[in-house]
Amino acid sequence: LNPCAWPERWRIEGALILAAAGGEPFRGAIEIAGGRIVALGPALPPAGEGVARFSRPGALVLPGFVQGHVHLCQTLLRGLAEDLPLERWLRERIWPLEAAHDPESLRASARLGLAEALLQGATTLLDMGTVRHTEVIAAEAVASGARVRIGKALMDAGDGVPAALLEEPGRALREALDLDRRWSGAAEGRIGVLLAPRFTLSVSAGLWREIAAAARERRLAVHTHASETTAENEACRRLHGGRPIEMLERWGVLAGPTILVHAVHLTAEEIELLARRPAAVVHCPGSNAKLGSGIADLAAMDRAGIPLALGSDGAACNDALSVPAEMRLAAQLQSLRQGPGLLGARRILAMATGGGARALGLEGEIGALAPGKRADLIVYDEVELAWEEEADIASRLVYASAGLRPREVYVDGRPLVLEGRLVRADLAAIRAAAARARARLLARAGWR
Ligand SMILES: [Zn+2]
């Protein structure tokens, strides 16, 4: 079938379908029309005229993964900041390298990151952008066909930040709001914009208050890192007079939808406060483990009712952009932290699908396979994942899918990956362009 002339109405028949993380899979069919799911079940009425039918016994269909936190600008920085704790990782490597981006290197970085994420089943991504040229990432997001939420990284303060990443606060916020004006709703609504202040240490109190006001006025969510390390908590107390969560509350940020990344070192009171606010947490266990930041108390946040998503963080601290890898690590680390069983495979799978959608404010559109929802779905080879009859699919996906890749990935009912390959782009060409762009980036940064 020609992916460029994909039918408007189509269905997959005879597949094993897991419609939601907490449900039981069933064998049946799913029908798509105009980018949305119109019907699914074990026994659909015969397909109407003009509906393309794909018989797929041996396929496992599930909702696409939500990749809750990435830095597409850092895909070119993979392997360039090894074996450092967060503060030195940022100051000595990441900030200087990020500051050396030009539109061309940023394009190559975003293109590679989006390709890797799609090939590993992420249909929705939340990206933190960067200080300059974030519109280049937005344009790549449109071209990729993926569903992407993005903000321009806001930085107007901080120790050891290169000049190219420090902006005058008024200009920074204006640019962030311009990004919203230009890109919100682009690509049939697949692109959305939010405000992305980097973290409490790189944003002045004045700008934080303006961000809270702008978010309220423009109805934008705020996406920021918080309480990733104990050193960050302490530095925030010295700089602003309180811990990150306390300050976000004081500045009025938590009054509106807030997507906090990491939340590794929270007190019980902070968890309680977040549960009362429209706040969600993106857990990035691979990044937290590599940088030695700690193990977030996912079970306590889940018990408190905080919407939880999973994220990889950037390629410079992960290094894979794989939601399945994060699922497995999240489950294993929680077992190590508090004994097995507090968060079962279904809860973890939910964070990668429906729960992740809720954390991003997209639960009405994605996260489960149901009539009316966007047709964002992925297809695994059933036998690769679970060859025995009675296998628990959620458990297999969480513990045994990190080495597998979905055969097919669809967003809005259109194929982006078929037979394990990108439909719209050539991975080898993307990698070659990334290698060239990275060499020039390193030269600009004075590394070579
Ligand atoms: Zn991050």
Residues whose N, C-alpha, C, O or C-beta is under 5 A from the ligand:
A	BS01	ZN	D313
